[in-house]
């Protein structure tokens, strides 16, 4: 195993139902503060820094997507956090789905924000892994601030760039170590993730898929997931792109609250 020393923080009363938050690539547990502020009266919130992000270091040895997911499952068990509900965004959402499918006894409910079960074919995974390896190499060679500008200049983040607090988000991202981010990008790449499409129909955990109205790619993926799994439901957040919890925090928090509370 990777033996990752997970950094986490908690908020709310431990007497309430427990929810764990998993951020996306380049993020940290602090990215969930606004959402946790709206949920902590009803839930015991546990937010985690993923490997190489925030205050969780990358393991000394190489690690894989599956090892990270399994190590996270061990962490939940050892810390007596399980069973929990999970809210995961993008990369964190892929890990959340892995947890639900590979360690279902640990999970009550799951909210996936702009996430996928991975790439269905080996050819697609090889191509994506090669692309992410090249991006990782570029990340450590060029100015990190310029890299972030290029990263968020992709069409996926068109609406995010228009957000009035986008420059603040960029500033927070620059606190990351580019070397650590490069290792995380390689290890947790969608190209290195085991495809979960074939086992998705076996899922019996209630799952809410939150997607942005402006995020065509992930609206399509969420629709395909709902076709394969009867325990999945999809909700489209109007006016949002890929990063819903940053762009539309009220709508995101209310959707999570309703789903996790059984409304």
N, C-alpha and C positions, 0 to 999 in steps of 0.2 A: 504494500500500500504506500501511498504518497506521504503519509504521516503529516498532514497539513495541520498547523496550529491555528485553528479558526479564531478570528477576532469577531466578536459580536457585541450587541448591546440590547437591552430589554427596556420595555416601557409598558406601563399599565399594571393592573393587578393580576397576579398569577392565578387568582381564583376564576378568572374569565377564560373562555376558550382561547387556545393558543394558535398564533399565526406566525409563520416565518417568512421573511421577505428576502428575495434573491435578486440583486441588481444586474444590469447589463454590462457589456464590455465597456471599459473606461470609467465605469461608475464606482460607487462605494455605498456603504450602508446609509450614509448621510443623504443620499438621493431620495430616500423614502421618508424623510422627516415630515414633509407636509402631509403625506398620506397617513402616517402613523399618528400624527396629531389629531386626525379626524376619526381614527379607529380605536385609539387606546382606552377610551371609556368603556368600550364593549369587548375588547380583546386584549390578551396579553401578547404584545408584539415583540418578536425576536428578529432583529435585522443582522445580516451577516455580510462581512467583507469576503468576497470570493478570492481565490488564490492570486497573489500578485497585486491585488487591489486594496486600497485603504491600508489597514494595519495587519492584514493577513499576508504573510510572506509567501513567495513561491517556494515549494519544496526544494531541497538541495538536489534531489534526483529528479530525472524527467518524470512526468506524470501524464496520464491520459484523461480523456473526458470521462470514461467509465470509472477509473480510479477515483476521480474527484467526486463523482456522484456517490460512489460507494463509501468514500471517506466521510462525505456529508451525512450519509445515512448513519454511519457509526457515531458521528458527532451528536446527532439528534438522540440516539439511543443512550450514549454515555452521559449526556447532560440531562437526561430525563425530560427532554422536550417532546418526545413523541408519545401519542400520535398528535399531529398538528395539521392545520391547514397551511397551504403554501401559496404565496403570491410571487410570481417570477416574471421578470421582464427580459425579453430578447434572449441573450445568452443564459441569463438566470432562469428564464422560462423553459429553455431546453433542458437545463439541469433539473428543474422542478418536475417536468414531464418524465424524465428518466427516473426520478425518485418514485413517482406515482406508479410507474409501470414495473419497475424492478424491485421496489420495496413497498408494496401497497399497504402492508400492515402498519406503516408509519404515518400514513396520510389520511386525513378525513375528507377534505375538499381541496380543490386546486383551482387557482385563477392564473391563466396564462395570458400575458400581455404581449402581443406581437411576437409570438414564438411559433416554432414548428417542430415536428417530429424528426427533423433532419432531412437529408437528401436520400431519395429512394434507390439510386443505382450507384454501383462502385465507380463507374466512369465519372459521374457528377461529383462524388466525394473526392476522388483523386484530383480532379480539376480545381475544386474549391480549396483543397489543402495546399496545392501548389501556389494558388493565388494568395492565400493568407500567409504562406511562408515568404513570398516576395514582399508583401506588405510589411511583415515583421522586420525583414531586413532593411527596408526603406525607413521604417520608423526609427531605428537606432542610428541611421546614418545622417538623417536630415534634422533640422531644427524641429523640436517636438511641437512647438506652437504652430509652425507651418504645416506639419503633418496633420494636426487636428483640424486646421482650416480645410485641408483637402478632404479629410475623412467626412466632415459634416457638410461638404459641398455636394455630396451625392444626392440624387433625386429623392432617395428615401427620407431625407431630413429637410425637405423643402419647407414644410410648415414649421418645423422646429426652429429654423433660422429666422423666421419671421416673429418668433416669440420675443416679447420685450426683455425677457431675462436671459436670452441666449448668450450674451457676452459673459454673464455671470457663470453660466454653465461651462463655457469654454475655460474660464479662469479656474474653476474647480477641477476640471479635467487635467489642467497643466500641473497639478500637484502630483500626478502619477509619475512614476519612474518609467521612462520609455523602454528600458531594458526589461523590466518586469512585465510591462504591457506586451512586449514582443513575445515573451515566453508564454504568456497567457493566451495570446492570439493563436499561436501555433498549437498549443496543447488543447485548447477548448474550441478550436475551429469546428464549424459545421462539417468540414471535410473529415475531421477526426472523430466525429460523433457517430456511434452506431445508429443506423436508421431504426426508428421506432414505429415506422408505418405499419409493419406486419403484425406487431403485437398490440397496436392501438385498439383494435376491435375487442380485445380481451378486457379492456379497462372497465371497471365497475365503480370507480370513484367519481362522484359528481364533479364536473369540470366546466368552468366558465371561460370562454375564449373572448377576450376583449381586443378589438381591433379598431383602428382609426378609419373614419370615413375616407380619408385622403390616402390611405395606405393600400393601394390596389393589390399588391403582392400578398400581403398577409390576410387581407379579406378573402382572397381566393384560397389560400392555404387553410384558413379556419373553416371555410365552407367544405373543403374536402375532408377535414378532420371530423366534422359533424356527420358527414355521409358515412364514415367508417365506424363511428362510435356513438351509440345511442345515449351514452351518458354525458356527451358533450353538448353544450349550448353556446351560441354565439351572440354577442352584443356589439353593435357598431356604435362608436362614439362620434357624434357629429362634430365636424370642424377640426378633428384631430388627425395627426399623422401617425408615425411609428411610435413616438415616445408619449403615450397618452397621459401617464401619471404626471409628467412635467407640463404638458400643454393644457390639459384639462383636469386638474387635480380634484375638483369638486365632483365632477361626473364620474371620475375613476373611483374615488373613495365611496361614493354613494352606491355605485354598482357592486363593489366588493362587499359593502355592508349588507346590502339586500341579499346577495347570494349566500354569504357566509352565515347570515342570520336565518336563512330559510324562507325569505319573503318571496 
